[in-house]
Amino acid sequence: MVRLSQRVAHECREEFIIIHYDLAIANPALQIQVSEDPTYNNVFICFGPFHIELAYFGALGHFLDCSGSPHKFTETEVLAPGPLNGFLHGKCFNRTDIPENSEKLDINDEYSGRLLHQAAIYDNVDLTQSLLEGPEKDHIDAQDSYGRTALYTAVTNNSFECGHLLLQAGANPNLSCGPECYSMTPLHAAALENNHTFVSLLFDYGADTELKDIDGNTPYKLAEKNNNEGCCILLQERIARRKRQKEQLEQEFKEAVIEGDVMQAKHVAEDIPEADLIQIINRIPKGENCLLFR
């Protein structure tokens, strides 16, 4: 967005440009501006009016916090404590009615990789790309206090471009969230939302269809329970295609071993997951030796 704003200034023949961001974006934008000095020195990054209002709410929150009402709301699970406390202290822009297992980010949650999560919420492609080109890439699979990765956050916010960038950079599509988010994987989330585009993308990057959420549901079962017929059909097609590919690779590997073609066997083995390869090698067909003794 900083780069885009700079482009707007150039096209308008203006030497400088002022942009207003909320706190989630202003913070990483300012860090980028400092780290890439003087590239973006003609861009003035300001907090939006909403955060000025939050400063006022923070003053009121001091009195509300002492009344005991926030405690009653959180204990009865009417409001989530994280966003509510952030609102009362003028530090959080989330709505206070967000449940604990929401995909929205608690801005008070500090952890490595937090900037990637923030970029994923808004599908901020430029910011995601910049972060992945720097040290943040080391935290690409970092999980927040609810166990959500940046990729999971991209899926639940339908931030497709950011999700694609994360997967291209090596994000693990099979990390499960914590119990607050029902231990779902990104594929579970995509199936739940009937998001065909993300389901296909996650399949392309090796998403496991057999992983189960906290209730024992696979992604297909979750889609089926929620009457997401289109997603069920897509999942069935992709699962069947993956099964055929797996069987073909297994057959090619067996033939290469039997024929003593070591180079071909190594080449095929590179496309077979390690766990599957071990099973193939140690499997004993009826009346035959396992491949290990061929």
DRENGUMAR-162251 format. One record per residue: x, z, y of N, C-alpha, C in turn. Coordinates in pm, whole numbers, padded with zeros to 5 digits, always signed. Layout:
% DRENGUMAR-162251
XZYXZYXZY;...
This chain:
% DRENGUMAR-162251
+00082+00000-00120+00000+00000+00000+00086+00000+00126;+00201+00068+00121+00291+00069+00237+00342-00072+00264;+00380-00140+00156+00428-00277+00169+00319-00369+00223;+00197-00348+00174+00084-00429+00219+00055-00404+00367;+00061-00279+00409+00039-00246+00550+00144-00309+00640;+00267-00309+00591+00375-00371+00667+00351-00521+00680;+00299-00582+00575+00268-00725+00578+00156-00755+00680;+00057-00664+00684-00053-00680+00781+00001-00677+00923;+00092-00582+00950+00151-00572+01083+00226-00699+01120;+00299-00753+01023+00375-00876+01047+00282-00993+01078;+00173-01005+01000+00080-01115+01022+00004-01102+01153;-00012-00978+01199-00079-00954+01328+00020-00954+01444;+00146-00983+01412+00253-00988+01512+00268-00855+01588;+00256-00747+01512+00273-00614+01567+00402-00554+01514;+00473-00484+01600+00601-00427+01559+00582-00305+01470;+00475-00228+01495+00447-00106+01419+00304-00108+01367;+00277-00022+01270+00141-00005+01218+00120+00141+01180;+00000+00192+01205-00036+00329+01169-00135+00323+01053;-00109+00399+00947-00200+00402+00833-00240+00546+00803;-00362+00565+00758-00415+00697+00725-00436+00706+00575;-00374+00806+00513-00390+00827+00369-00443+00968+00343;-00509+00986+00227-00540+01122+00187-00411+01183+00129;-00417+01312+00102-00296+01385+00065-00232+01331-00062;-00315+01287-00159-00261+01241-00288-00172+01119-00271;-00203+01033-00175-00126+00911-00154-00023+00928-00043;-00055+01007+00059+00038+01025+00171+00169+01086+00124;+00163+01183+00034+00283+01251-00013+00382+01155-00080;+00340+01079-00184+00435+00984-00244+00473+00870-00151;+00381+00831-00060+00413+00723+00034+00526+00767+00128;+00520+00892+00173+00626+00945+00260+00759+00954+00184;+00752+00990+00055+00875+00998-00024+00938+00860-00041;+00853+00759-00062+00904+00622-00073+00967+00579+00058;+00902+00614+00169+00954+00576+00301+01093+00636+00325;+01110+00761+00284+01239+00828+00303+01345+00770+00210;+01307+00749+00082+01404+00701-00016+01449+00558+00010;+01363+00478+00076+01397+00338+00102+01423+00312+00250;+01464+00415+00321+01500+00404+00463+01609+00297+00482;+01597+00206+00579+01497+00200+00688+01387+00095+00664;+01363+00056+00539+01273-00055+00509+01135-00038+00571;+01081+00085+00564+00943+00106+00610+00936+00193+00737;+01041+00188+00818+01044+00272+00938+00946+00229+01046;+00888+00111+01032+00789+00067+01131+00647+00103+01089;+00635+00181+00980+00504+00225+00932+00490+00375+00959;+00385+00414+01032+00358+00554+01061+00248+00603+00968;+00282+00696+00880+00188+00746+00780+00126+00877+00830;-00005+00878+00841-00076+00995+00894-00179+01044+00793;-00210+01174+00801-00317+01228+00720-00450+01186+00780;-00547+01157+00694-00678+01115+00742-00758+01231+00800;-00865+01200+00873-00951+01302+00934-01006+01401+00831;-01024+01354+00710-01081+01442+00608-00994+01564+00585;-00861+01545+00589-00773+01658+00566-00766+01752+00685;-00799+01700+00801-00812+01788+00917-00934+01878+00898;-01040+01820+00841-01158+01900+00810-01126+02006+00706;-01043+01971+00608-01007+02067+00505-00933+02188+00562;-00856+02165+00668-00788+02277+00733-00891+02377+00788;-01001+02320+00841-01109+02405+00892-01177+02479+00776;-01200+02406+00666-01263+02470+00550-01173+02579+00493;-01041+02559+00505-00949+02659+00457-00965+02791+00530;-00993+02782+00661-01016+02904+00740-01145+02973+00696;-01250+02891+00675-01376+02948+00628-01361+03004+00486;-01278+02934+00406-01259+02975+00268-01204+03115+00255;-01126+03159+00354-01070+03294+00352-01182+03398+00345;-01289+03374+00420-01401+03469+00422-01488+03453+00297;-01508+03329+00253-01589+03305+00133-01523+03363+00009;-01390+03353+00004-01317+03399-00112-01331+03549-00131;-01348+03621-00019-01360+03767-00025-01502+03813-00056;-01596+03721-00060-01737+03759-00080-01773+03780-00226;-01690+03726-00317-01720+03738-00459-01800+03622-00515;-01854+03537-00428-01936+03424-00475-01857+03324-00558;-01736+03285-00516-01660+03189-00598-01639+03238-00741;-01615+03368-00756-01594+03424-00889-01720+03407-00976;-01837+03429-00916-01963+03415-00990-01983+03270-01033;-01951+03177-00944-01970+03035-00977-01880+02990-01091;-01755+03036-01089-01660+02992-01192-01686+03062-01325;-01724+03190-01321-01751+03262-01445-01872+03207-01518;-01970+03158-01443-02089+03099-01505-02071+02951-01534;-01948+02897-01503-01912+02757-01528-01998+02659-01450;-02052+02706-01339-02125+02616-01249-02025+02525-01177;-01911+02583-01137-01806+02509-01070-01674+02529-01143;-01586+02430-01134-01454+02440-01196-01361+02519-01104;-01285+02616-01158-01201+02700-01073-01091+02628-00999;-01026+02528-01064-00915+02459-00998-00955+02391-00869;-01050+02294-00875-01094+02226-00753-01157+02321-00652;-01232+02423-00700-01297+02516-00608-01194+02594-00528;-01092+02646-00597-00989+02722-00526-00913+02634-00427;-00889+02509-00468-00822+02416-00377-00905+02390-00254;-01036+02377-00272-01126+02353-00158-01129+02473-00065;-01138+02594-00123-01145+02716-00042-01019+02736+00040;-00907+02688-00012-00781+02705+00061-00740+02580+00139;-00832+02483+00143-00806+02363+00223-00694+02278+00169;-00672+02279+00037-00561+02205-00020-00604+02096-00117;-00730+02091-00155-00774+02000-00259-00887+01912-00209;-00875+01780-00232-00977+01687-00187-01083+01661-00292;-01068+01716-00414-01167+01691-00520-01299+01757-00487;-01410+01699-00538-01540+01762-00525-01540+01887-00612;-01607+01993-00566-01604+02119-00639-01695+02118-00759;-01781+02017-00776-01869+02016-00893-01807+01945-01012;-01676+01915-01005-01608+01847-01115-01589+01946-01230;-01631+01911-01352-01612+02001-01466-01466+02008-01507;-01433+02107-01589-01294+02131-01628-01235+02014-01707;-01317+01939-01782-01262+01830-01863-01272+01697-01793;-01284+01702-01659-01295+01577-01582-01164+01503-01580;-01174+01370-01556-01053+01290-01545-00988+01300-01409;-01053+01365-01312-00995+01379-01179-00878+01475-01182;-00788+01457-01091-00663+01532-01091-00674+01655-01003;-00630+01769-01053-00624+01890-00972-00494+01886-00892;-00506+01878-00763-00388+01859-00677-00297+01981-00675;-00349+02096-00723-00266+02216-00727-00183+02223-00856;-00205+02129-00945-00135+02125-01073+00002+02060-01053;+00109+02138-01069+00245+02088-01048+00312+02061-01182;+00366+01941-01201+00436+01905-01323+00513+01776-01298;+00613+01750-01379+00689+01626-01367+00598+01510-01404;+00609+01400-01330+00524+01285-01357+00393+01285-01281;+00375+01384-01196+00249+01399-01122+00221+01278-01033;+00324+01219-00976+00304+01105-00886+00246+00985-00960;+00288+00966-01085+00233+00856-01164+00085+00877-01189;+00045+01002-01211-00096+01033-01230-00176+00999-01104;-00122+01036-00990-00191+01011-00864-00206+00861-00840;-00102+00786-00869-00109+00641-00852-00213+00580-00946;-00222+00636-01068-00317+00584-01167-00462+00608-01126;-00488+00716-01057-00625+00747-01015-00680+00635-00927;-00595+00585-00836-00641+00486-00739-00600+00343-00775;-00545+00324-00895-00496+00192-00937-00402+00134-00831;-00313+00220-00781-00217+00179-00679-00098+00111-00748;-00105-00021-00759-00008-00098-00833+00131-00090-00769;+00139-00105-00637+00268-00102-00568+00338+00032-00590;+00262+00140-00576+00321+00272-00595+00365+00293-00739;+00283+00252-00833+00318+00265-00974+00446+00189-01006;+00455+00065-00956+00573-00017-00980+00698+00049-00921;+00686+00100-00799+00800+00166-00735+00843+00290-00812;+00748+00369-00859+00779+00491-00932+00847+00459-01066;+00800+00354-01131+00856+00317-01262+00996+00257-01251;+01032+00214-01131+01166+00161-01109+01265+00272-01075;+01214+00395-01062+01300+00508-01028+01298+00615-01136;+01339+00737-01100+01350+00846-01198+01215+00891-01256;+01105+00856-01191+00973+00896-01243+00946+00834-01380;+01014+00723-01411+00992+00659-01541+01026+00754-01656;+01119+00848-01631+01155+00944-01736+01038+01036-01769;+00938+01042-01680+00824+01130-01701+00696+01050-01726;+00712+00930-01781+00598+00839-01797+00490+00897-01889;+00531+00981-01985+00434+01042-02076+00407+01189-02044;+00444+01232-01923+00421+01371-01885+00271+01401-01885;+00237+01521-01931+00097+01561-01940+00067+01673-01840;-00051+01666-01780-00091+01769-01685-00142+01892-01761;-00199+01988-01690-00241+02113-01754-00353+02093-01855;-00420+01977-01849-00526+01945-01946-00475+01852-02057;-00346+01824-02056-00288+01739-02158-00305+01591-02134;-00349+01552-02014-00372+01410-01984-00244+01343-01938;-00217+01225-01990-00104+01145-01945-00149+01054-01831;-00053+00990-01765-00087+00894-01660-00168+00778-01717;-00135+00738-01840-00208+00628-01905-00353+00669-01930;-00375+00790-01977-00511+00839-02000-00588+00841-01868;-00520+00886-01762-00583+00890-01630-00619+00750-01583;-00532+00653-01611-00560+00514-01574-00685+00463-01645;-00698+00498-01773-00814+00453-01850-00942+00515-01797;-00942+00645-01774-01064+00713-01731-01105+00677-01589;-01011+00623-01512-01043+00578-01376-01053+00426-01367;-01048+00360-01484-01056+00214-01493-00951+00146-01405;-00832+00204-01403-00721+00149-01326-00640+00057-01418;-00693-00061-01441-00638-00150-01543-00496-00195-01512;-00470-00237-01389-00337-00288-01355-00231-00181-01373;-00262-00058-01330-00166+00051-01346-00147+00083-01494;-00257+00081-01569-00246+00107-01712-00158+00005-01781;-00173-00121-01741-00091-00229-01799+00057-00207-01765;+00086-00172-01641+00224-00146-01600+00284-00030-01681;+00205+00075-01700+00254+00192-01776+00286+00154-01919;+00200+00076-01981+00224+00033-02120+00345-00058-02129;+00360-00149-02033+00477-00237-02032+00606-00156-02018;+00597-00044-01947+00715+00040-01925+00740+00136-02040;+00655+00133-02142+00680+00215-02261+00593+00338-02277;+00482+00348-02203+00393+00463-02217+00336+00470-02358;+00328+00590-02412+00277+00611-02547+00123+00612-02545;+00058+00516-02613-00088+00510-02609-00155+00608-02705;-00076+00686-02780-00133+00770-02886-00120+00919-02860;-00088+00958-02737-00080+01100-02706-00221+01154-02678;-00256+01261-02746-00388+01322-02730-00387+01422-02615;-00502+01435-02550-00518+01536-02445-00534+01674-02509;-00543+01775-02425-00569+01909-02473-00717+01928-02505;-00755+02046-02553-00894+02072-02591-00992+02062-02475;-00943+02081-02350-01033+02069-02234-01089+01928-02223;-01014+01831-02271-01058+01690-02271-01086+01643-02413;-01122+01738-02500-01166+01708-02636-01059+01640-02721;-00932+01660-02684-00820+01605-02763-00831+01454-02783;-00884+01386-02684-00901+01240-02695-00772+01168-02658;-00754+01050-02717-00645+00960-02681-00699+00861-02577;-00613+00781-02515-00663+00678-02423-00763+00583-02490;-00743+00553-02620-00837+00464-02689-00973+00530-02706;-00975+00660-02731-01102+00733-02735-01175+00719-02602;-01100+00740-02492-01161+00734-02360-01217+00595-02331;-01143+00491-02369-01189+00354-02346-01314+00325-02430;-01316+00373-02555-01432+00353-02642-01553+00428-02590;-01531+00548-02539-01640+00628-02485-01705+00561-02365;-01621+00498-02281-01670+00431-02160-01713+00287-02184;-01704+00242-02310-01739+00104-02345-01656+00004-02264;-01529+00039-02245-01438-00041-02164-01364-00141-02253;-01420-00260-02269-01364-00361-02359-01223-00402-02318;-01200-00416-02188-01070-00462-02139-00959-00367-02179;-00983-00238-02160-00881-00139-02195-00866-00126-02346;-00976-00138-02420-00966-00131-02566-00872-00240-02618;-00891-00362-02569-00806-00475-02612-00661-00452-02572;-00640-00405-02449-00505-00381-02400-00435-00275-02484;-00503-00166-02512-00443-00058-02590-00411-00103-02732;-00497-00187-02789-00469-00242-02922-00340-00323-02919;-00323-00402-02815-00204-00488-02804-00076-00405-02800;-00087-00279-02757+00032-00194-02747+00034-00085-02854;-00038-00110-02964-00023-00024-03081-00106+00102-03084;-00218+00106-03015-00303+00226-03019-00353+00251-03161;-00345+00375-03204-00384+00415-03339-00537+00435-03345;-00603+00363-03436-00749+00371-03446-00796+00486-03534;-00701+00552-03603-00740+00657-03697-00726+00797-03640;-00669+00811-03522-00657+00943-03461-00795+00998-03427;-00811+01129-03443-00942+01191-03421-00940+01287-03303;-01056+01297-03236-01068+01392-03126-01100+01530-03180;-01130+01623-03093-01151+01763-03133-01271+01778-03227;-01365+01683-03221-01484+01686-03306-01470+01601-03431;-01350+01548-03454-01327+01469-03574-01368+01323-03563;-01388+01275-03439-01431+01136-03419-01312+01043-03397;-01311+00931-03468-01217+00824-03435-01274+00750-03315;-01195+00665-03248-01250+00588-03135-01374+00507-03174;-01373+00447-03293-01489+00369-03337-01611+00458-03352;-01593+00575-03414-01705+00667-03435-01762+00714-03302;-01674+00736-03205-01717+00781-03072-01800+00673-03003;-01755+00548-03015-01830+00436-02957-01965+00422-03025;-01966+00441-03157-02089+00429-03234-02189+00538-03195;-02140+00661-03179-02228+00772-03142-02291+00752-03005;-02220+00681-02916-02270+00659-02781-02339+00524-02765;-02368+00461-02879-02442+00333-02879-02372+00224-02797;-02239+00227-02797-02162+00123-02728-02139+00008-02826;-02243-00072-02846-02241-00175-02949-02129-00277-02927;-02114-00321-02802-02010-00420-02774-01873-00369-02810;-01847-00242-02779-01717-00183-02809-01700-00165-02959;-01808-00132-03029-01802-00119-03175-01762-00251-03240;-01823-00358-03193-01792-00491-03249-01646-00526-03222;-01602-00501-03099-01463-00531-03062-01366-00449-03146;-01395-00321-03163-01308-00234-03243-01303-00281-03388;-01418-00319-03444-01421-00369-03582-01335-00494-03596;-01347-00587-03499-01270-00711-03505-01121-00683-03496;-01083-00596-03403-00940-00569-03384-00882-00491-03501;-00962-00399-03558-00915-00323-03675-00896-00416-03794;-00991-00508-03814-00981-00604-03925-00861-00696-03907;-00838-00740-03782-00723-00828-03754-00592-00754-03781;-00586-00627-03738-00464-00550-03760-00440-00528-03910;-00549-00508-03985-00535-00490-04130-00479-00615-04195;-00529-00732-04152-00479-00859-04208-00331-00878-04175;-00294-00847-04052-00154-00860-04011-00064-00766-04091;-00114-00645-04115-00038-00547-04192-00017-00595-04335;-00124-00648-04396-00114-00698-04533-00019-00816-04543;-00023-00902-04440+00066-01019-04439+00213-00977-04428;+00241-00882-04340+00378-00833-04325+00426-00766-04453;+00338-00690-04516+00375-00623-04641+00410-00725-04749;+00331-00832-04757+00356-00935-04857+00488-01008-04829;+00514-01038-04700+00638-01105-04664+00759-01017-04695;+00745-00887-04671+00855-00794-04698+00882-00786-04847;+00776-00776-04926+00792-00769-05072+00862-00894-05126;+00818-01010-05078+00876-01136-05125+01025-01144-05090;+01058-01099-04968+01199-01103-04926+01284-01011-05012;+01231-00892-05048+01306-00797-05132+01323-00853-05272;+01215-00906-05328+01221-00960-05465+01319-01076-05474;+01323-01160-05367+01413-01275-05365+01554-01238-05324;+01574-01113-05286+01707-01068-05247+01751-01118-05111;+01655-01156-05028+01686-01206-04893+01692-01088-04796;+01811-01030-04782+01829-00909-04702+01797-00932-04554;+01844-01044-04499+01822-01072-04358+01673-01085-04326;+01599-01157-04414+01456-01174-04394+01384-01040-04408;+01425-00959-04503+01363-00828-04522+01382-00740-04399;+01503-00742-04342+01529-00665-04220+01445-00716-04104;+01435-00848-04094+01358-00910-03985+01210-00869-03993;+01152-00873-04112+01011-00837-04129+00992-00687-04109;+01086-00607-04157+01076-00461-04147+01071-00414-04003;+01130-00491-03911+01129-00453-03769+00987-00450-03712;+00895-00524-03772+00757-00530-03723+00664-00435-03798;+00719-00357-03891+00637-00264-03968+00668-00121-03923;+00566-00042-03888+00589+00097-03850+00664+00172-03960;+00749+00265-03921+00835+00335-04016+00756+00402-04127;+00645+00470-04091+00565+00540-04191+00509+00442-04295;+00461+00327-04247+00407+00226-04339+00517+00167-04428;+00635+00148-04369+00747+00090-04443+00788+00181-04558;+00790+00311-04532+00826+00407-04637+00725+00402-04751;+00596+00391-04716+00492+00382-04820+00507+00256-04903;+00535+00144-04834+00551+00016-04904+00668+00022-05002;+00780+00079-04958+00900+00086-05041+00879+00175-05164;+00805+00285-05145+00789+00382-05254+00662+00363-05336;+00578+00265-05298+00455+00242-05372+00489+00184-05510;+00421+00232-05613+00446+00186-05750+00324+00111-05802;+00329-00023-05804+00217-00100-05860+00207-00076-06010;+00091-00105-06068+00070-00083-06211+00170-00165-06294;+00241-00094-06380+00331-00161-06472+00457-00215-06408;+00486-00179-06282+00605-00231-06214+00684-00117-06152;+00806-00148-06115+00888-00052-06041+00859-00064-05893;+00887+00043-05819+00874+00036-05673+00983-00053-05617;+00966-00098-05492+01061-00191-05432+01202-00136-05425;+01213-00004-05423+01344+00060-05412+01432+00026-05531;+01370-00007-05647+01447-00034-05768+01449-00182-05801;+01404-00267-05706+01406-00412-05731+01548-00465-05716;
